[in-house]
């Protein structure tokens, strides 16, 4: 396999690391690379850091099969070796799904994806909550809710940020929402807004990110 | 699976503190082990995971195939509230199982203010806090670490104390326990068997006696155990560090610890003998590891952890005899792997500045100097072998090399201290600032950042100052105010809360009666007293007032002193009599003798210096251990 300098690694985050915050997670990766003796490039400057670029931070509590990191190496190597070295040092609950060599110029990781698909496990006292949520989603033209941001709360219409809404065979919600430069909608907010619209109470048991596009 | 359900974890801060599974955490099959040991640290995860002793004993115990040692920290109050609400019990990180079913619950006792948290953790585990109320099936609660050199204030809560180096005796305790268990012995029989291990103290077999005035008389074996258990408990010491168990791995937390790096213990003990410092006496003799074994450990720890930083640990980095050889080796190793070295408590001289340049990555802002006292007289009293010239030489060197920040550490309330000594703290800071401008020679320079940091002296057991009385709360406040006013706005000024020091003082020299105080306070506050946001001074004071005397409080030493005013014969006689009194910790023999402490106390009052162990042996008594600096060519 040909060697390269920059790789995009796709990986899964399982139950064992779902409560690890993004910043702490970055360290898990850096230390795994150190133990694996991968010669990663470091930034210049007073406080050199490994040249790693992560995709959108995964919220605490979520698991995922669609996480990405770009790794820039100081010494080029082939992708297969990098993947196996890294896999050998990462905790069990982080699995490498694929590795792709990148050549400059390439689309930056945060610009590469704009939508995420989540599988949301829900619970409710109301046996018909799935139908009611679906109804609420399909019938409304807009879904206005309060979105918290650093500058305070503001009203936004989240309907245009939802690209797909259905239930799978297990009864889990499959929802596709915006997650990129054009907009960002966390699945919890989508669910709570729809539940309000349907006038029912639902509890989120778990969120799993299944794909990005 | 985590013991705490996800729905609760989602609602608390930093839930990864509770789910375990960190790199190098040891998971065993419980069917394969004889002894399950819950190693507890009575503080938060981030504090506990910074503690070297715990990491060391964790790896050591787990190196025995039949032992399984797990970690336990105090859940943060947000989780604790939810645990109590939901009937959940304290659990260990590795197995995620309740610790009330373990064989041992061990606490490392690092500071007195954590005592209430110990009670809270036992209670949260679902166990009675008093040892006498725990049944046959309850785990054996064992304590170790520096604070239990005076075990009496917490004696009622513990079944066993490990007095001395844990790696020397803890495996022996567990092996003996396993053996007793196999024989089907009762808990009481097991405790009696453990009492035969040197360094082990079983408080239930001993009684604390007081006279009719409530003055402490002695701790001695109870009538029925006379002749069966030792009268004095001798601290157990690992004679040499070199060759002793060395860490190869350490658990790497997911949630950043306060000290989140490789820690290398370069030596244990101290050759100095600062009279205020308990660590300087209870870890004697000073014992070093060789650079070769430290470099090997550094390599193996960095390979197994992936840490980006190595820190050298000891009571005074400068006193390590092979510092240059060690740092040269470390620089060679770390330089090629983008790692940093941090060197705490390093004296500033040309060697260390050169070193700091080499290890780079040191921001040219902060340097710290621990002078401890403002005048040479008082520094002589406390035997702090550092002079103002040393400070200015170092500061000059630092300023010439582009540093502009200096942090100066002092204590107030030291024996014999006068207002002159206190004001000299501010004067020293001013002189350092003047020096900075003097060196700038009229050039426009960055304003220097000079910070004075003050803590209140707490007299501790097993120090020459163990007989002295702490200054009053009002005096602490007044002295802090004196410094603050004298410094003015151009200096940074930080101080430790006087309230914490007052309570620490009560506990540090307390006797067995203090168990009731700790219990009463815990009942009302719920622990976490080492965190100022949870510390309730008024509760401590109220409960203390209710109980009266709970320990030795010391006597007031005359202010000022030699050479200004030589001790009168009368005063000398008075002091000699007062320092011959019995103390609640007299039944513990740490190697350093009470005679030596008495001698040091009298020397302090004459401002007489005691040289360090390498310059001259002062006959403290630690030579009985036949190791470290006491043997060979020093």
Interface residues (C-beta under 8 A of the other chain):
Chain A: X16 X17 X19 X20 X21 X24 X27 X28 X30 X31 X32 X33 X34 X35 X42 X46 X47 X48 X60 X61 X89 X91 X93 X205 X206
Chain B: X6 X7 X9 X10 X14 X15 X16 X18 X19 X21 X23 X252 X254 X255 X256 X302 X303 X304 X305 X306 X307 X308 X337 X338 X361
